[in-house]
Amino acid sequence: MIQKTSTVVAIALISIWVFAGCVRYNVAEPLNRFSSPEMGTADGNEITVASGTTWFAEGEYVNFVLTGQALTENNAEAALLFHTDGKSGYEVAFRNGAIDGTRKSGSLTSVRNLYRSLAEDGKWFDFEIAVRGHNISVAINDTTVVCYTEPEHPYRTKEYAGRLLSRGSIALQGVNGNVTFRNLQMTRLKKDAVNKSDTMPQINEQNDAVIRFQQQNFPVIDYHVHLKGGLTKEMAQAMSMNYGINYGVAPNAGEGGVGRMLADDKEVYEYYNEVKDMPFLRGVQGEGRKWTATFSQEALGVFDYLFTDGMTIVDHKGRLSRIYRPEEVHYDGVTKEQYMDHLVDQTVKILTNEPADIYANPTFLPEELNAEYAKYWTDERVDRVLDVLVKHDIALEINARYKIPSFDIIRKAKERGIKFTFGTNNVDADFGKLEYCLQAVEECGLTADDIWFPTMSVRGLREVVLYNKW
């Protein structure tokens, strides 16, 4: 029920609500009285927030657990602010939809941005926001998507200088369309409250590159994470939240790789069901050169994105060669220049005939050739590969592990309008924080408009060509 009142009266009501009554801890109580400078007052367990309106809830809070449900219309967005006076404090985003580069539900905006939502437009979903000391956690549909501990010296730009923990009100702010909240329950916590799940070491934001990109709302996504070498789903989730890097977790589909390999469509669907509710982007890597004949487009299509590389080729004598293994690289009968030409030929064939979204581990060379990387990656050879990426709208991965491609090649790709992704291709659980990728952004002048997202995928429109004969 909404009643119109003046702004002065609304603010007076908030003040009364803040100081009236006794404070009770560890007891869930309805958050059901709101005041809006634009709309007056509202009472009840359901409230719809329209674009351009702000509703302040009763009370001031420090440590708390706030639970409730939300419903977003198609393309709608709202923010829930806490420790706020309407301008300062943190905000949590409520926005669903496809992975298109916009911040999604659960984002601690501009501090821990998320790019995949665990909720859907048109369906009620649960959420929980908690502040315990310096720790902020956010859960969507019972899955924790943010676990952020504000350090003693946070890094904040001038625009976000007030995005700090203190105390203050809860507010619901409409950004676009209508978002409805219901069954809001507030539990005040005592000042010594601790999040026992906060086990990762604190980040020193004064020396951290990722928080600087978050403050610019530049998407930081590692599309190339494998669950292997001791890295579990749970570890990846904790690391992702702590570092502020969205992870795209991908198994290998095919043969010849390292770690978990999916062998057929049945295993593809089984793996997808394992990870579909995890807070990751969901990818799959085509491994070897037989995968296009092994898996259906339909099965692989359930994933957000698909990538492959040129690290397994059919060499000049028809042998399957994993060029990252020196013992499988043979120059018998050809010069290194001729071998390099053949490697480029193979890369062009792979990218032409295999419907990948992303060219991963790009420009990787066998050990002997890599010692003279710039010599072998001539302008002509680079152009041949970039031509294929442009023709088929394939993104170019900037790979943190191998530090490839070179900045010169990245600049050429940007000039051609090619989109980029970041990727690690880890071998274990200790794989850094995309340092080379973030350096490349600054060195090569990349912007958020240069980054690829799954909504840009055209792989479903591409014909699969079985170009290898076995």
C-alpha positions in Angstrom: 0.0 0.0 0.0 1.6 3.3 -1.1 0.7 6.6 0.4 2.0 9.9 -1.0 3.8 12.2 1.5 6.2 15.1 1.2 9.9 14.5 1.1 10.3 16.2 4.5 7.8 14.0 6.1 9.4 10.9 4.5 12.8 11.8 5.9 11.3 12.5 9.3 9.6 9.0 9.2 13.0 7.4 8.5 14.5 9.2 11.5 11.7 8.0 13.7 12.0 4.4 12.5 15.8 4.5 13.1 15.6 5.5 16.7 12.3 4.0 17.8 12.1 0.8 19.7 14.7 -1.6 21.1 17.4 -3.2 18.9 17.2 -7.0 18.9 20.1 -9.1 17.6 20.0 -12.5 15.9 16.3 -12.3 15.3 14.8 -12.2 11.8 12.3 -9.4 11.5 10.3 -8.2 8.5 11.7 -5.3 6.6 8.3 -4.0 5.4 8.2 -0.2 5.9 9.6 2.0 3.2 9.8 5.7 2.4 10.5 7.3 -1.0 11.2 10.9 -1.8 9.4 10.4 -5.1 6.5 8.1 -4.0 5.8 8.6 -0.3 5.5 5.7 2.1 4.8 2.0 1.6 3.9 -0.8 4.0 3.8 -4.6 3.3 5.9 -7.6 2.4 6.1 -6.8 -1.4 7.3 -3.7 -3.1 7.9 -2.9 -6.8 10.8 -0.6 -7.6 10.4 1.3 -10.9 13.1 3.0 -12.9 14.2 6.3 -11.3 12.7 5.7 -7.9 14.4 5.0 -4.5 12.8 3.4 -1.5 14.5 3.7 1.9 13.8 0.9 4.4 13.1 1.4 8.1 16.2 1.5 10.3 20.0 1.9 10.3 22.2 -1.2 10.2 25.8 -2.2 10.7 26.2 -6.0 10.8 23.3 -7.9 9.4 21.9 -10.7 7.3 19.2 -9.6 4.8 17.2 -12.3 3.0 14.4 -12.0 0.5 13.2 -12.8 -3.0 13.3 -10.7 -6.2 11.5 -10.8 -9.5 12.9 -9.0 -12.5 11.0 -8.1 -15.6 12.7 -8.7 -19.0 15.8 -6.5 -19.1 14.9 -4.8 -15.8 17.5 -3.8 -13.3 17.6 -2.5 -9.7 20.1 -2.0 -7.0 20.0 -2.7 -3.3 22.1 -0.3 -1.4 23.3 -0.8 2.2 25.3 1.4 4.7 23.9 4.2 2.6 22.5 7.7 2.9 21.3 7.5 -0.7 24.7 8.3 -2.2 27.4 6.4 -0.3 27.7 2.8 0.7 27.7 -0.4 -1.3 25.2 -1.6 -3.8 24.2 -5.1 -5.0 22.9 -5.4 -8.6 19.7 -7.2 -9.6 19.8 -7.9 -13.3 19.5 -11.1 -15.2 19.6 -12.1 -18.8 22.2 -13.4 -21.2 26.0 -13.0 -20.7 26.4 -9.7 -22.6 28.9 -7.7 -20.6 26.4 -6.1 -18.2 26.7 -6.7 -14.4 24.4 -9.4 -13.2 22.5 -10.3 -10.1 24.6 -10.5 -7.0 27.3 -8.1 -8.2 28.8 -6.0 -5.5 28.9 -3.3 -8.1 32.3 -1.8 -9.1 34.0 -3.9 -6.5 33.0 -7.5 -7.4 31.2 -7.4 -10.8 29.6 -10.6 -12.0 28.8 -11.4 -15.6 26.7 -14.5 -15.4 23.5 -14.6 -13.3 22.2 -17.7 -11.5 18.6 -16.3 -11.8 16.3 -15.7 -14.7 13.9 -12.9 -15.7 10.3 -13.6 -14.9 11.1 -16.1 -12.1 11.3 -15.4 -8.3 14.7 -16.0 -6.9 16.2 -16.0 -3.4 19.0 -13.8 -2.3 21.0 -13.1 0.9 23.2 -10.2 1.6 25.3 -10.2 4.8 27.8 -7.9 6.5 29.9 -9.3 9.2 32.7 -7.0 10.3 34.7 -6.2 7.2 33.2 -9.1 5.2 30.4 -8.8 2.7 28.8 -11.9 1.2 26.1 -12.2 -1.4 24.2 -15.4 -2.3 21.8 -16.0 -5.2 19.5 -19.0 -5.0 21.6 -20.4 -2.1 24.9 -20.1 -3.9 27.5 -17.7 -2.6 28.6 -15.5 -5.5 30.5 -12.7 -3.5 32.7 -13.1 -0.5 34.6 -9.8 -0.2 36.6 -8.6 2.7 37.2 -4.8 2.7 40.9 -4.3 3.5 42.3 -1.7 5.9 43.2 0.5 2.9 40.7 -0.1 0.1 41.4 1.1 -3.4 38.7 3.4 -4.6 38.5 5.9 -7.4 37.0 9.3 -6.9 33.7 8.1 -8.3 33.5 5.3 -5.8 35.1 7.0 -2.8 32.0 6.4 -0.7 31.7 2.7 -1.5 32.9 1.7 2.0 31.6 0.0 5.0 30.2 2.1 7.8 26.6 2.1 8.9 23.4 3.4 7.4 20.1 2.6 5.7 19.0 -0.1 3.2 17.6 1.3 0.0 16.0 -0.1 -3.1 16.8 1.8 -6.3 15.2 1.3 -9.7 17.6 1.5 -12.7 15.5 0.1 -15.6 12.0 -1.4 -15.8 10.4 -2.9 -12.8 11.9 -5.2 -10.1 9.8 -6.5 -7.3 11.1 -7.5 -3.9 9.2 -9.6 -1.3 9.5 -11.3 2.0 12.5 -9.2 3.1 13.8 -10.3 6.5 16.4 -8.4 8.4 18.6 -10.0 11.1 20.8 -7.6 13.0 24.2 -9.1 14.1 26.4 -8.0 16.9 29.6 -6.1 16.3 31.8 -9.2 16.7 30.0 -11.2 14.0 32.3 -13.2 11.8 31.8 -15.0 8.5 33.4 -18.4 9.1 33.5 -19.1 5.4 35.8 -16.1 4.8 39.0 -18.2 4.8 41.0 -16.7 1.9 43.8 -14.2 2.6 42.9 -10.5 2.3 43.9 -8.7 -0.9 46.2 -5.7 -0.7 44.2 -3.5 -3.0 47.0 -0.9 -3.1 49.0 -3.3 -5.1 46.2 -5.1 -6.9 45.4 -4.6 -10.6 42.0 -6.4 -10.6 40.3 -3.9 -8.3 41.4 -1.1 -10.6 39.7 -2.8 -13.5 36.6 -3.4 -11.3 36.4 0.2 -10.4 36.5 1.0 -14.1 33.7 -1.6 -14.7 36.0 -3.3 -17.1 35.1 -7.0 -17.3 37.7 -9.3 -15.8 36.9 -12.8 -16.9 39.2 -15.8 -17.2 37.5 -17.9 -19.8 40.1 -20.7 -19.7 40.1 -22.4 -16.3 40.4 -26.2 -16.0 39.5 -28.2 -13.0 42.7 -30.2 -12.8 46.0 -30.4 -10.9 44.2 -30.3 -7.6 41.8 -27.5 -8.5 38.3 -28.4 -7.4 35.0 -26.5 -8.1 35.0 -25.3 -4.5 38.5 -24.0 -4.6 37.8 -22.3 -7.9 34.7 -20.6 -6.5 36.7 -19.4 -3.4 39.5 -18.1 -5.5 37.3 -16.3 -8.0 35.4 -14.5 -5.2 38.6 -13.5 -3.4 40.5 -12.3 -6.5 37.5 -10.6 -8.1 38.0 -12.5 -11.3 35.0 -14.3 -13.0 36.0 -17.8 -14.0 34.9 -19.6 -17.1 35.4 -23.3 -16.2 35.9 -25.6 -19.1 36.6 -29.4 -19.5 38.3 -30.8 -22.6 36.0 -32.5 -25.1 37.9 -34.9 -27.3 41.2 -36.7 -26.9 44.8 -36.1 -26.3 44.7 -33.4 -23.7 45.5 -33.3 -20.0 43.0 -33.6 -17.2 39.3 -34.5 -17.4 38.3 -35.4 -20.9 34.7 -35.7 -22.1 34.3 -38.6 -24.5 30.8 -38.3 -25.9 27.5 -36.4 -25.8 26.4 -38.3 -22.7 29.4 -37.2 -20.8 28.9 -33.6 -22.0 25.4 -33.5 -20.6 26.5 -35.1 -17.4 29.3 -32.5 -16.9 26.9 -29.7 -17.7 24.5 -30.8 -15.0 27.4 -30.8 -12.5 28.3 -27.2 -13.1 25.1 -25.5 -14.3 24.3 -24.1 -10.9 27.9 -23.1 -10.0 28.8 -19.4 -10.2 31.0 -19.8 -13.3 30.6 -19.2 -17.0 30.3 -22.6 -18.6 32.7 -23.4 -21.4 34.1 -26.4 -23.2 37.3 -26.9 -25.1 37.4 -28.9 -28.3 40.6 -31.0 -27.9 42.5 -32.8 -30.6 41.3 -32.8 -34.1 38.5 -35.4 -34.0 36.1 -33.6 -31.7 33.9 -32.1 -34.4 33.1 -35.7 -35.5 32.6 -37.0 -31.9 30.2 -34.5 -30.4 27.0 -33.0 -31.7 26.5 -29.3 -32.2 23.4 -29.7 -30.1 25.2 -31.1 -27.1 28.0 -28.6 -27.2 25.4 -25.8 -27.7 24.3 -26.0 -24.0 27.6 -24.4 -23.0 28.0 -20.6 -23.0 31.0 -20.8 -25.3 33.3 -23.2 -27.1 37.0 -22.8 -27.8 39.9 -24.6 -29.4 43.5 -24.1 -30.3 46.2 -25.0 -32.7 48.4 -26.9 -30.3 47.4 -30.3 -31.8 48.0 -30.5 -35.6 48.4 -33.0 -38.3 52.0 -32.5 -39.2 53.6 -32.6 -42.7 53.8 -36.4 -42.7 50.2 -36.9 -41.5 51.1 -37.6 -37.9 49.0 -36.2 -35.1 51.3 -33.9 -33.2 50.8 -32.1 -29.9 53.3 -29.3 -30.4 53.5 -28.5 -26.7 55.3 -31.9 -26.3 58.8 -31.6 -27.8 59.0 -35.4 -28.4 56.1 -35.1 -30.8 57.6 -32.2 -32.9 59.5 -33.5 -35.9 61.3 -31.4 -38.5 62.3 -34.5 -40.6 62.5 -33.5 -44.2 61.6 -29.8 -43.8 63.2 -26.6 -42.6 61.9 -24.8 -39.6 60.5 -22.1 -41.9 58.6 -24.8 -43.8 57.4 -26.3 -40.6 56.2 -22.9 -39.5 54.3 -22.4 -42.8 52.6 -25.8 -42.3 51.7 -24.8 -38.7 50.0 -21.7 -40.0 48.2 -23.8 -42.7 46.9 -26.1 -40.0 45.8 -23.2 -37.8 43.9 -21.7 -40.7 42.2 -25.0 -41.4 41.3 -25.5 -37.7 39.7 -22.1 -37.4 38.0 -22.3 -40.8 36.4 -25.7 -40.2 35.9 -26.1 -36.5 33.1 -23.9 -35.1 34.8 -22.3 -32.1 34.0 -19.0 -30.5 37.5 -18.4 -29.2 41.0 -19.1 -30.6 42.8 -20.1 -27.4 46.6 -20.4 -26.7 47.0 -18.3 -29.9 50.2 -18.2 -31.8 51.7 -20.9 -29.5 54.9 -22.3 -31.0 57.0 -25.4 -30.3 59.8 -24.8 -27.9 62.6 -24.5 -30.5 60.6 -22.0 -32.6 59.3 -20.0 -29.7 62.9 -19.0 -28.8 62.6 -16.7 -32.0 58.8 -16.0 -31.7 59.0 -12.6 -33.6 61.1 -14.1 -36.4 58.6 -16.9 -37.2 55.4 -14.9 -36.7 55.9 -12.7 -39.7 53.4 -10.1 -40.7 52.2 -12.4 -43.6 51.6 -15.3 -41.2 49.9 -13.2 -38.6 47.6 -11.7 -41.3 46.6 -15.1 -42.5 45.4 -16.1 -39.0 43.7 -12.7 -38.3 41.9 -12.9 -41.6 40.2 -16.1 -40.5 39.3 -14.6 -37.1 37.6 -11.7 -38.9 35.8 -13.9 -41.4 34.3 -16.2 -38.8 33.9 -13.7 -35.9 36.2 -15.7 -33.7 37.6 -14.0 -30.6 41.3 -13.9 -29.8 42.4 -15.1 -26.4 45.1 -13.2 -24.6 46.8 -16.0 -22.7 48.2 -15.3 -19.3 50.2 -18.6 -18.9 52.2 -18.4 -22.1 52.0 -14.6 -22.4 50.8 -14.8 -26.0 50.1 -13.3 -28.5 52.6 -10.5 -28.5 51.5 -7.0 -27.9 52.2 -6.2 -31.5 49.8 -8.9 -32.7 47.2 -7.8 -30.2 47.4 -4.2 -31.6 47.0 -5.5 -35.1 44.0 -7.6 -34.1 42.4 -4.5 -32.4 42.9 -2.5 -35.6 41.0 -5.3 -37.4 38.1 -5.1 -35.0 38.7 -8.5 -33.5 37.3 -9.1 -30.0 39.4 -10.5 -27.2 39.0 -12.8 -24.2 41.4 -13.5 -21.3 42.5 -17.0 -20.5 45.0 -18.9 -18.4 44.9 -22.6 -19.4 46.1 -23.6 -15.9 47.8 -26.8 -15.0 47.0 -26.6 -11.2 45.4 -24.4 -8.6 48.2 -21.8 -8.6 47.7 -19.8 -11.8 47.9 -16.1 -11.0 45.5 -13.3 -11.6 45.6 -12.6 -15.4 48.6 -10.3 -15.0 49.7 -10.5 -18.7 46.1 -9.9 -19.9 45.6 -6.8 -17.8 49.0 -5.5 -18.8 48.0 -6.0 -22.4 44.8 -4.0 -21.9 46.9 -1.0 -20.8 49.8 -1.5 -23.3 47.5 -2.0 -26.3 44.8 0.5 -25.4 42.0 -2.0 -25.2 38.6 -1.0 -23.9 35.5 -2.8 -22.6 34.1 -2.6 -26.2 37.0 -4.8 -27.4 36.0 -7.7 -25.1 34.0 -10.7 -26.4 30.9 -12.1 -24.7 28.8 -15.2 -25.4 26.0 -13.1 -26.8 28.4 -12.5 -29.7 28.7 -16.2 -30.6 27.9 -17.2 -34.1 29.1 -20.8 -33.8 25.6 -22.1 -34.1 25.4 -20.7 -37.6 28.6 -22.3 -38.8 28.8 -25.5 -40.8 31.0 -28.2 -39.3 33.4 -29.5 -41.9 35.1 -32.9 -41.3 38.3 -31.9 -43.0 40.6 -34.6 -41.6 40.4 -38.2 -42.8 41.2 -40.9 -40.2 
